[in-house]
Amino acid sequence: MPKLFDPIVIRGLEIKNRAWVSPMCQYSAKDGIVGEWHHVHLGSFATGGAGLIIAEASGIVAEGRISIGCPGLYNEAQVAAWAPITEFAHSMGAKIGIQLAHAGRKAGTTLPGADHLMATPEEGGWQPVAPSAIAFEGYAVPHALTVEEIHGLVKEFGAAAKRAIKAGFDLVEIHAAHGYLLHEFYSPLSNQRTDEYGGDFEGRVRFLKEVVREVRASIAESVPLFVRISASDWTEGGWTIEDSVRLANELIPLGVDLIDTSSGGNVPNAKIAVGPGYQVAFSEAIKHGSTVLTSAVGMITDPVQANAIIESGQADAVMLAREFLRNPRWPLHAAHVLGADIKWPAQLVRGKL
């Protein structure tokens, strides 16, 4: 059996393979509540053989959403809306997690296709927040969070994690990548604070570590906890892979089980060497520089490529995004290419080659 289809056990959760769905924004939630689109979108991955599906970045507070059309987990109506989605995923043998997020200075945008970027108050927009009052290019100038406000957001992450479990999610991922709030704090390019949440490495990672502690304390010991990070800012003077390895080693004793390894997003026009598997080396560096599990993301499209990443020890799982959009049943196709005989849903068996 190709290693891509080996099961993996993380804490109390067994995942049937290593072909996972990366969280992908859909901009299709009204008032932070998912609907029919998400049922079909996420359900298609469950019928397609994915071992784990991570639902998209969901705001821990309304003002933490990337756009006015992004989902959240800050009220009970949202819990109720997510529940049938997780139930269906489980009925197909898939596991499902959710990415809890705060978009920081990149929050409060309009929907894709609008003729302006920042949503107005009349459209449901708000002023973004950040570690420092430094705008991301083209975005609104954010409010610099007070220490008291930071403490409040730590509690909101924990409350959202509890709601995630109530909604039926199997695991929680903290979104600390792509230039969103937690990444903004640990990157020296966006954090110019001089208090305990700024300055040196320990100051800049303090907020993330407090969030990790709060979320870990808010979920059962058997529930896995992932953290997505941007392993490099791809910019001189920014966050580096060496910083990421150090961070990974500090998150392990706090109860983090896997580092979902991405990169970039905190500064515009970063010179990123994009190509097939271009972020796999970051996953490999963290995996070999610590004892934490890692997943690799970034232009992973080919079954042979994906299996080689696992077999070579560069990552413990691969997360695909655009390739799943093109083919929601990619794992079924990958199994055929790699010669793995896996179980298909009964409704699809006639299509099995």
C-alpha positions as CSV (number, residue, x, y, z in Angstrom):
1,M,0.0,0.0,0.0
2,P,1.5,3.4,-0.9
3,K,2.2,5.4,2.3
4,L,-0.2,8.2,1.1
5,F,-3.0,5.7,2.0
6,D,-1.6,4.6,5.4
7,P,-3.8,5.5,8.3
8,I,-2.4,7.8,11.0
9,V,-3.5,8.1,14.6
10,I,-3.2,11.5,16.3
11,R,-4.1,11.5,20.0
12,G,-7.5,9.7,20.0
13,L,-8.3,10.2,16.3
14,E,-7.6,7.8,13.5
15,I,-7.5,9.3,10.0
16,K,-7.8,6.7,7.2
17,N,-5.1,8.3,4.9
18,R,-2.7,11.1,4.4
19,A,-4.5,12.9,1.6
20,W,-6.1,15.9,3.3
21,V,-8.2,18.9,2.2
22,S,-6.6,22.2,3.0
23,P,-8.9,25.0,4.2
24,M,-10.2,27.2,1.4
25,C,-12.2,30.4,1.7
26,Q,-15.6,30.3,-0.1
27,Y,-17.0,33.7,0.8
28,S,-20.4,32.2,0.9
29,A,-21.6,32.5,4.5
30,K,-24.3,35.0,5.5
31,D,-23.8,36.6,8.9
32,G,-21.1,34.0,9.5
33,I,-23.5,31.1,9.0
34,V,-22.7,28.4,6.5
35,G,-25.5,27.1,4.2
36,E,-26.1,24.8,1.2
37,W,-23.0,25.7,-0.6
38,H,-20.8,24.5,2.2
39,H,-22.9,21.3,2.5
40,V,-22.1,20.4,-1.1
41,H,-18.6,21.8,-1.2
42,L,-17.3,20.0,1.9
43,G,-19.5,17.0,1.3
44,S,-17.9,16.4,-2.1
45,F,-14.6,15.9,-0.5
46,A,-16.0,13.5,2.0
47,T,-17.5,11.4,-0.9
48,G,-14.1,11.6,-2.7
49,G,-12.0,9.7,-0.2
50,A,-10.2,12.5,1.7
51,G,-9.0,11.3,5.0
52,L,-9.3,14.7,6.6
53,I,-11.1,17.8,5.6
54,I,-10.2,21.1,7.2
55,A,-13.1,23.6,6.9
56,E,-12.1,27.2,6.0
57,A,-10.9,30.0,8.2
58,S,-13.8,30.8,10.5
59,G,-13.8,33.9,12.7
60,I,-13.6,33.6,16.4
61,V,-15.4,36.9,16.5
62,A,-17.4,38.7,13.8
63,E,-14.6,41.2,13.3
64,G,-12.1,38.4,12.9
65,R,-13.6,37.2,9.6
66,I,-11.6,37.8,6.4
67,S,-14.6,39.1,4.6
68,I,-18.2,39.9,5.2
69,G,-19.0,36.5,3.5
70,C,-16.8,34.4,5.7
71,P,-18.0,31.9,8.3
72,G,-17.6,32.1,12.0
73,L,-17.9,30.1,15.2
74,Y,-18.9,32.9,17.6
75,N,-22.6,32.0,18.2
76,E,-24.9,29.0,18.5
77,A,-26.6,29.6,15.2
78,Q,-23.3,28.9,13.5
79,V,-22.8,25.7,15.6
80,A,-26.1,24.5,14.4
81,A,-25.3,25.2,10.8
82,W,-22.0,23.3,10.9
83,A,-23.4,20.2,12.6
84,P,-25.0,18.5,9.6
85,I,-21.9,19.1,7.6
86,T,-19.7,17.3,10.1
87,E,-22.3,14.5,10.5
88,F,-22.2,13.9,6.7
89,A,-18.4,13.8,6.6
90,H,-18.4,11.2,9.4
91,S,-21.0,9.1,7.5
92,M,-18.5,8.9,4.6
93,G,-15.7,7.8,6.9
94,A,-13.9,11.1,6.7
95,K,-12.7,13.2,9.6
96,I,-13.3,16.9,9.7
97,G,-11.6,19.8,11.4
98,I,-12.0,23.5,11.4
99,Q,-9.6,26.4,11.1
100,L,-10.2,29.0,13.8
101,A,-9.0,32.4,12.8
102,H,-8.7,36.1,13.3
103,A,-7.8,38.0,10.1
104,G,-6.3,41.0,11.9
105,R,-5.3,43.8,9.7
106,K,-6.6,41.9,6.6
107,A,-10.1,41.6,7.9
108,G,-13.3,43.2,6.9
109,T,-13.1,43.0,3.1
110,T,-15.9,42.9,0.5
111,L,-16.7,39.7,-1.5
112,P,-14.5,38.8,-4.5
113,G,-15.6,40.7,-7.6
114,A,-16.6,43.9,-5.8
115,D,-15.3,47.2,-7.1
116,H,-13.7,48.1,-3.8
117,L,-11.7,46.1,-1.2
118,M,-12.8,47.2,2.2
119,A,-16.5,46.7,3.2
120,T,-18.2,49.9,4.4
121,P,-20.2,49.9,7.6
122,E,-23.4,49.9,5.5
123,E,-22.1,46.7,3.9
124,G,-21.4,45.2,7.3
125,G,-17.7,46.2,7.5
126,W,-15.6,47.2,10.4
127,Q,-12.2,48.6,11.4
128,P,-9.5,45.9,11.5
129,V,-7.2,45.3,14.4
130,A,-3.5,44.4,14.5
131,P,-0.5,44.4,16.8
132,S,0.5,47.8,15.5
133,A,-1.3,50.5,13.5
134,I,0.4,49.5,10.3
135,A,-1.9,48.8,7.3
136,F,-1.4,46.0,4.8
137,E,-1.0,47.6,1.4
138,G,-4.4,48.7,0.1
139,Y,-6.2,47.9,3.3
140,A,-7.5,50.1,6.1
141,V,-5.3,51.3,8.9
142,P,-5.9,48.9,11.8
143,H,-6.5,49.7,15.4
144,A,-3.5,48.6,17.6
145,L,-4.8,46.1,20.1
146,T,-4.5,46.9,23.8
147,V,-3.2,44.3,26.2
148,E,-6.7,43.9,27.6
149,E,-8.1,43.4,24.1
150,I,-5.5,40.7,23.4
151,H,-6.5,38.9,26.6
152,G,-10.1,39.0,25.4
153,L,-9.3,37.5,22.1
154,V,-7.4,34.7,23.7
155,K,-10.6,33.8,25.6
156,E,-12.6,34.0,22.3
157,F,-10.3,31.4,20.7
158,G,-11.0,29.1,23.6
159,A,-14.8,29.7,23.4
160,A,-14.8,29.0,19.6
161,A,-12.9,25.8,20.1
162,K,-15.6,24.6,22.5
163,R,-18.2,25.5,19.9
164,A,-16.2,23.6,17.3
165,I,-16.4,20.4,19.3
166,K,-20.1,21.0,19.9
167,A,-20.6,21.2,16.2
168,G,-19.0,17.8,15.7
169,F,-15.5,18.7,14.5
170,D,-12.9,16.1,15.2
171,L,-10.0,18.5,15.6
172,V,-9.1,22.2,15.8
173,E,-6.6,24.1,13.7
174,I,-5.4,27.5,14.8
175,H,-4.8,29.8,11.9
176,A,-1.5,31.6,12.5
177,A,-0.4,32.1,8.9
178,H,-0.9,34.2,5.8
179,G,-0.5,37.6,7.4
180,Y,-3.5,37.2,9.7
181,L,-3.5,38.3,13.3
182,L,-1.4,35.7,15.0
183,H,1.2,35.8,12.2
184,E,1.1,39.6,12.3
185,F,2.2,39.3,16.0
186,Y,5.1,36.9,15.5
187,S,6.5,38.6,12.4
188,P,8.9,41.5,13.1
189,L,7.6,43.1,9.8
190,S,4.2,43.9,11.3
191,N,4.8,44.0,15.0
192,Q,6.4,47.1,16.3
193,R,5.1,46.9,19.9
194,T,7.4,47.6,22.8
195,D,5.3,45.9,25.5
196,E,5.3,42.2,26.4
197,Y,3.7,41.3,23.1
198,G,6.4,42.8,20.9
199,G,10.1,43.1,20.7
200,D,12.1,39.9,20.7
201,F,11.1,36.4,19.6
202,E,9.5,35.5,22.9
203,G,7.5,38.7,23.0
204,R,6.2,38.3,19.5
205,V,5.2,34.7,19.9
206,R,3.5,35.3,23.3
207,F,0.0,35.9,21.9
208,L,0.1,32.7,19.8
209,K,1.3,30.6,22.7
210,E,-1.4,32.0,25.0
211,V,-4.0,31.1,22.3
212,V,-2.6,27.6,22.1
213,R,-2.8,27.1,25.8
214,E,-6.4,28.4,25.9
215,V,-7.5,26.2,23.0
216,R,-5.8,23.1,24.4
217,A,-7.5,23.7,27.8
218,S,-10.9,24.1,26.0
219,I,-10.9,20.7,24.2
220,A,-10.6,17.2,25.4
221,E,-7.1,15.6,25.7
222,S,-8.1,13.2,23.0
223,V,-8.8,15.9,20.4
224,P,-5.8,16.8,18.2
225,L,-4.7,20.4,17.9
226,F,-3.0,21.7,14.7
227,V,-1.4,25.1,14.1
228,R,-1.0,26.5,10.6
229,I,2.0,28.8,10.4
230,S,3.8,30.8,7.7
231,A,7.2,29.2,7.9
232,S,8.9,32.2,6.1
233,D,8.0,35.7,5.3
234,W,10.2,35.4,2.1
235,T,11.4,38.9,3.0
236,E,14.7,40.1,4.4
237,G,14.3,41.0,8.1
238,G,11.2,38.9,8.4
239,W,10.2,35.6,10.0
240,T,12.4,32.7,8.9
241,I,12.4,28.9,8.8
242,E,14.8,28.9,11.7
243,D,12.3,30.9,13.7
244,S,9.6,28.3,12.7
245,V,11.7,25.4,13.9
246,R,12.2,27.2,17.3
247,L,8.5,28.0,17.5
248,A,7.5,24.4,16.8
249,N,9.7,23.1,19.6
250,E,8.0,25.6,22.0
251,L,4.5,24.6,20.9
252,I,5.0,20.9,21.4
253,P,4.9,21.0,25.2
254,L,1.8,23.2,25.0
255,G,-0.1,20.4,23.4
256,V,0.2,21.1,19.6
257,D,0.2,17.8,17.6
258,L,0.9,19.0,14.0
259,I,2.3,22.1,12.3
260,D,0.4,22.8,9.0
261,T,3.3,24.3,7.2
262,S,2.6,27.2,4.7
263,S,4.4,30.4,4.1
264,G,4.1,34.1,3.1
265,G,1.1,36.4,3.2
266,N,2.3,39.1,5.6
267,V,3.9,41.6,3.2
268,P,2.9,42.4,-0.4
269,N,5.2,41.6,-3.3
270,A,7.4,39.1,-1.4
271,K,9.7,37.3,-3.8
272,I,8.3,33.8,-3.5
273,A,9.9,31.0,-5.5
274,V,6.6,29.4,-6.5
275,G,6.6,25.9,-8.1
276,P,5.4,22.4,-7.5
277,G,5.8,21.5,-3.9
278,Y,7.6,24.8,-3.2
279,Q,6.8,24.7,0.5
280,V,7.6,21.1,1.2
281,A,11.2,22.0,2.3
282,F,9.7,24.1,5.2
283,S,7.7,21.1,6.4
284,E,10.7,18.9,6.2
285,A,12.9,21.3,8.1
286,I,10.3,21.6,10.9
287,K,9.7,17.8,11.0
288,H,13.5,17.1,11.2
289,G,14.2,19.9,13.6
290,S,11.6,18.8,16.1
291,T,9.4,15.9,17.1
292,V,6.1,17.4,15.9
293,L,4.1,16.0,13.0
294,T,3.9,18.2,9.9
295,S,1.7,18.5,6.8
296,A,2.9,20.0,3.6
297,V,1.0,22.3,1.3
298,G,1.6,24.3,-1.9
299,M,1.1,23.2,-5.5
300,I,0.9,19.5,-4.6
301,T,-1.1,18.0,-7.5
302,D,0.3,14.7,-8.7
303,P,-0.4,11.4,-6.8
304,V,3.2,10.2,-7.3
305,Q,4.5,13.6,-6.0
306,A,2.2,13.4,-3.0
307,N,3.1,9.9,-2.1
308,A,6.9,10.7,-2.5
309,I,6.6,13.5,0.1
310,I,5.2,11.0,2.6
311,E,7.5,8.1,1.8
312,S,10.6,10.4,1.9
313,G,9.7,11.7,5.4
314,Q,9.3,15.3,4.3
315,A,5.8,15.4,5.9
316,D,3.3,13.2,7.6
317,A,0.5,14.3,5.4
318,V,-0.2,16.4,2.4
319,M,-2.9,19.1,2.1
320,L,-4.3,19.9,-1.3
321,A,-6.4,22.9,-2.1
322,R,-6.7,23.9,-5.8
323,E,-6.4,20.3,-6.9
324,F,-9.4,19.4,-4.8
325,L,-11.3,22.2,-6.3
326,R,-10.6,20.8,-9.8
327,N,-11.3,17.2,-8.7
328,P,-13.1,16.8,-5.3
329,R,-12.5,13.0,-5.7
330,W,-8.7,13.3,-6.1
331,P,-7.9,10.6,-3.5
332,L,-10.0,8.0,-5.5
333,H,-8.0,9.0,-8.6
334,A,-4.7,8.9,-6.7
335,A,-5.4,5.4,-5.4
336,H,-5.9,4.2,-9.0
337,V,-2.7,5.9,-10.2
338,L,-0.7,4.4,-7.2
339,G,-2.2,1.0,-7.4
340,A,-4.0,1.2,-4.0
341,D,-7.3,-0.6,-3.6
342,I,-9.3,1.6,-1.3
343,K,-13.0,1.5,-0.5
344,W,-15.3,3.7,-2.6
345,P,-18.7,5.0,-1.5
346,A,-21.4,2.5,-2.6
347,Q,-23.0,5.1,-4.8
348,L,-19.8,5.6,-6.8
349,V,-18.5,2.0,-7.2
350,R,-19.6,1.8,-10.8
351,G,-17.0,4.4,-11.6
352,K,-14.1,2.5,-10.0
353,L,-11.5,1.5,-12.5
